[in-house]
């Protein structure tokens, strides 16, 4: 097997190259500079191999958890064609800017949020853009947004392993990712796709969160596996990553999302996580 370096070149192809030994990783090659008025200590990506697993819910829950611990937090909504973070937090005003950059909108719990919805006059208007344009906007959310001083910036990724996750992994100094999944049988393949992409891009996988794990009967308290038996422990053990939490279908959390008051939410199923 031909061994490759971090830039994707093989040793054979590099042997006669004038730049041999000087290649950098893809992440360093394409890294975009953060806005001059931003200082961000940790960037955490939230990813999934498929849609509809509650990735934005987990992103918001992790952000809320760190806010409750007293950290300064921001959310970069990189799901350009399906943004949901602003509505969850009840943020509807348009973002404002100066010649120095764009200011994120501030939720009631002081979480700083940037999403394409905050740049559109009509937040219900569809975003019908091709991949390169979408990726460019995500990069601008890093280079042009004045995030200020942040302890954590959470990046809510679109599902899959396409242009935008690749752009985020290459352009942003991502410190680690959290994979979100659900209990269905095909979960092993879905988790592995997300895991393998992160590993190929040299991004640490911090762990996996299972959403829709069960619903608890309000009368007897029995846990009912609506989507089948969970396989998350065995998959996590196979990949040697921790299970960070198993989130049931919880009416209180769902009501907070619908009421656009996620800033009041506490997710007891994601506790004692070190990011």
C-alpha positions as CSV (number, residue, x, y, z in Angstrom):
1,X,0.0,0.0,0.0
2,X,1.3,3.5,-0.9
3,X,1.7,5.6,2.2
4,X,0.3,9.2,2.0
5,X,1.2,12.2,4.0
6,X,-1.3,14.7,5.6
7,X,-1.7,16.6,2.3
8,X,-2.9,13.5,0.5
9,X,0.3,13.0,-1.6
10,X,2.1,9.7,-1.7
11,X,5.8,9.4,-0.7
12,X,6.5,8.3,-4.3
13,X,4.9,11.4,-5.8
14,X,6.7,13.6,-3.4
15,X,10.2,12.1,-3.9
16,X,11.0,14.2,-7.0
17,X,9.1,17.3,-6.0
18,X,10.9,20.6,-5.2
19,X,8.6,21.1,-2.2
20,X,9.2,17.6,-0.8
21,X,9.0,17.6,3.0
22,X,7.4,21.0,3.2
23,X,3.8,20.1,2.4
24,X,1.3,21.0,5.1
25,X,-2.0,19.3,6.0
26,X,-5.2,20.3,4.2
27,X,-6.4,22.0,7.2
28,X,-3.4,24.2,7.3
29,X,-3.3,24.8,3.5
30,X,-6.8,26.1,3.3
31,X,-7.2,27.6,6.8
32,X,-9.0,30.9,6.7
33,X,-8.1,33.8,9.1
34,X,-10.6,34.5,11.8
35,X,-11.9,38.1,11.9
36,X,-9.4,40.5,13.4
37,X,-11.9,41.4,16.2
38,X,-12.6,37.8,17.2
39,X,-10.8,35.6,19.7
40,X,-12.1,32.1,19.9
41,X,-10.6,29.5,22.2
42,X,-12.4,26.3,21.0
43,X,-14.3,25.4,17.9
44,X,-16.6,22.4,18.2
45,X,-18.4,20.9,15.2
46,X,-21.6,19.0,15.5
47,X,-22.1,16.6,12.6
48,X,-24.2,13.7,11.4
49,X,-24.1,11.3,8.5
50,X,-27.8,11.9,7.7
51,X,-30.5,14.5,8.2
52,X,-33.3,14.5,10.7
53,X,-31.4,13.2,13.7
54,X,-31.6,16.4,15.9
55,X,-28.2,17.9,15.2
56,X,-29.4,21.5,15.9
57,X,-31.0,20.3,19.1
58,X,-27.7,18.8,20.3
59,X,-25.8,21.9,19.1
60,X,-28.1,24.2,21.1
61,X,-27.9,21.8,24.1
62,X,-24.1,21.9,24.2
63,X,-24.1,25.6,23.9
64,X,-26.7,25.9,26.7
65,X,-24.6,23.6,28.9
66,X,-21.5,25.7,28.5
67,X,-23.5,29.0,29.0
68,X,-24.8,27.5,32.3
69,X,-21.2,26.9,33.3
70,X,-20.4,30.6,32.8
71,X,-18.6,30.4,29.5
72,X,-19.0,32.8,26.6
73,X,-20.6,30.9,23.7
74,X,-21.4,31.4,20.0
75,X,-23.2,29.2,17.4
76,X,-22.2,29.3,13.8
77,X,-25.2,27.9,11.9
78,X,-23.5,26.3,8.9
79,X,-26.7,24.5,7.8
80,X,-27.2,27.2,5.1
81,X,-30.2,25.6,3.3
82,X,-31.9,24.4,6.5
83,X,-31.1,26.9,9.3
84,X,-33.0,26.4,12.5
85,X,-30.8,27.8,15.3
86,X,-32.2,31.4,15.2
87,X,-35.8,30.3,15.5
88,X,-35.0,28.0,18.3
89,X,-33.7,30.9,20.3
90,X,-36.4,33.4,19.2
91,X,-33.9,35.5,17.2
92,X,-35.5,37.1,14.2
93,X,-33.8,40.5,13.7
94,X,-31.3,41.0,10.8
95,X,-27.6,41.1,11.7
96,X,-25.9,44.4,11.5
97,X,-22.4,45.2,10.3
98,X,-19.8,47.8,9.8
99,X,-16.8,48.0,7.5
100,X,-15.0,45.8,10.1
101,X,-17.4,43.0,9.8
102,X,-20.8,41.6,10.7
103,X,-22.1,41.4,14.3
104,X,-23.7,38.2,15.4
105,X,-27.2,38.5,16.9
106,X,-27.5,38.0,20.7
107,X,-30.0,35.6,22.2
108,X,-31.6,36.2,25.6
109,X,-29.0,34.0,27.3
110,X,-26.2,36.0,25.6
111,X,-25.4,33.2,23.1
112,X,-24.0,34.9,19.9
113,X,-25.6,33.5,16.8
114,X,-24.9,33.8,13.1
115,X,-27.1,32.2,10.5
116,X,-28.1,32.9,6.9
117,X,-31.6,33.6,8.2
118,X,-30.2,36.7,10.0
119,X,-29.1,38.1,6.6
120,X,-32.3,37.6,4.7
121,X,-35.2,40.1,4.6
122,X,-37.6,37.2,4.5
123,X,-36.5,34.4,6.8
124,X,-38.9,32.0,5.1
125,X,-37.3,32.6,1.7
126,X,-35.5,29.4,0.4
127,X,-31.8,29.5,-0.1
128,X,-31.3,28.1,-3.6
129,X,-27.5,28.3,-4.0
130,X,-24.9,26.0,-5.5
131,X,-22.4,24.3,-3.3
132,X,-19.4,26.7,-3.8
133,X,-21.6,29.7,-2.9
134,X,-22.9,28.0,0.3
135,X,-19.3,27.0,1.2
136,X,-18.2,30.6,0.7
137,X,-20.9,31.9,3.0
138,X,-19.8,29.5,5.7
139,X,-16.2,30.7,5.4
140,X,-17.4,34.3,5.6
141,X,-19.2,33.5,8.9
142,X,-15.7,32.8,10.2
143,X,-13.7,35.5,8.5
144,X,-16.2,38.4,8.4
145,X,-18.2,37.9,11.6
146,X,-17.1,39.9,14.7
147,X,-17.5,37.1,17.3
148,X,-15.6,39.0,19.9
149,X,-14.1,37.0,22.9
150,X,-15.6,33.5,22.9
151,X,-14.7,30.5,25.0
152,X,-16.6,28.1,22.6
153,X,-17.9,28.4,19.1
154,X,-20.3,25.6,18.2
155,X,-20.7,24.9,14.4
156,X,-24.0,23.3,13.5
157,X,-23.2,21.4,10.3
158,X,-25.5,20.3,7.5
159,X,-26.0,16.5,7.3
160,X,-23.7,14.3,5.3
161,X,-20.1,14.6,4.2
162,X,-20.4,17.1,1.4
163,X,-19.0,20.6,0.6
164,X,-19.9,22.4,3.8
165,X,-18.4,19.9,6.3
166,X,-15.3,19.8,4.1
167,X,-15.1,23.6,4.0
168,X,-15.5,23.8,7.8
169,X,-12.8,21.1,8.4
170,X,-10.4,22.7,6.1
171,X,-11.0,26.4,6.8
172,X,-11.7,26.5,10.5
173,X,-9.4,25.4,13.3
174,X,-11.9,22.7,14.6
175,X,-10.8,21.3,17.9
176,X,-13.1,18.4,17.8
177,X,-16.5,17.1,16.6
178,X,-19.5,15.5,18.2
179,X,-21.5,13.0,16.1
180,X,-25.3,12.9,16.4
181,X,-27.3,9.8,15.5
182,X,-30.5,7.9,16.2
183,X,-31.3,4.3,17.1
184,X,-32.2,2.9,13.7
185,X,-30.4,-0.2,12.4
186,X,-28.5,1.7,9.7
187,X,-26.9,3.9,12.3
188,X,-23.6,1.9,12.2
189,X,-23.0,2.9,8.6
190,X,-24.1,6.5,9.2
191,X,-21.9,7.0,12.3
192,X,-18.9,5.5,10.5
193,X,-19.2,7.8,7.5
194,X,-19.1,10.9,9.8
195,X,-16.3,9.3,11.9
196,X,-14.2,8.4,8.9
197,X,-14.5,11.9,7.4
198,X,-13.4,13.5,10.6
199,X,-10.5,11.1,10.9
200,X,-9.4,11.7,7.3
201,X,-9.3,15.4,8.0
202,X,-7.3,14.9,11.2
203,X,-10.2,16.2,13.4
204,X,-10.6,14.5,16.8
205,X,-14.0,12.8,17.4
206,X,-15.0,13.8,21.0
207,X,-17.9,11.3,21.1
208,X,-21.4,10.4,19.9
209,X,-24.8,11.5,21.1
210,X,-27.9,9.4,20.4
211,X,-31.1,11.3,19.9
212,X,-34.7,9.9,20.0
213,X,-33.4,7.1,22.2
214,X,-36.7,6.4,23.8
215,X,-39.9,7.9,25.2
216,X,-40.8,7.5,28.8
217,X,-44.4,6.6,29.6
218,X,-46.0,9.4,31.6
219,X,-48.0,6.9,33.6
220,X,-45.7,4.1,34.5
221,X,-42.3,5.5,33.7
222,X,-41.4,2.7,31.3
223,X,-38.9,3.5,28.6
224,X,-40.3,2.6,25.2
225,X,-37.8,2.2,22.3
226,X,-39.9,3.9,19.6
227,X,-37.2,3.6,16.9
228,X,-35.9,0.2,17.9
229,X,-33.2,-1.0,20.2
230,X,-30.1,1.2,20.7
231,X,-26.8,0.0,19.2
232,X,-24.9,3.1,20.2
233,X,-22.7,1.5,22.9
234,X,-21.4,-1.3,20.7
235,X,-20.7,1.2,17.8
236,X,-18.9,3.6,20.2
237,X,-16.9,0.7,21.6
238,X,-15.9,-0.4,18.1
239,X,-14.8,3.1,17.1
240,X,-13.3,3.7,20.6
241,X,-15.2,6.9,21.2
242,X,-17.4,7.7,24.3
243,X,-21.1,7.9,24.3
244,X,-21.8,11.5,25.5
245,X,-25.5,11.1,26.0
246,X,-28.7,9.4,25.0
247,X,-31.6,11.9,24.6
248,X,-35.2,10.7,24.7
249,X,-38.2,12.3,23.1
250,X,-38.8,14.9,25.9
251,X,-41.9,17.0,25.7
252,X,-40.4,19.8,27.7
253,X,-37.5,20.2,25.3
254,X,-39.8,20.0,22.3
255,X,-42.0,22.7,23.8
256,X,-39.1,25.0,24.4
257,X,-38.1,24.7,20.7
258,X,-41.7,25.3,19.5
259,X,-42.0,28.3,21.9
260,X,-38.7,29.7,20.6
261,X,-37.3,29.7,24.1
262,X,-34.4,27.4,23.9
263,X,-32.4,29.9,25.9
264,X,-34.4,28.7,29.0
265,X,-33.7,25.0,28.3
266,X,-31.5,22.6,30.3
267,X,-30.8,19.2,28.8
268,X,-30.2,16.8,31.7
269,X,-29.2,14.1,29.3
270,X,-26.0,15.8,28.3
271,X,-24.2,16.5,31.6
272,X,-20.6,16.2,32.8
273,X,-19.2,16.4,29.2
274,X,-15.7,17.7,28.9
275,X,-15.2,19.6,25.6
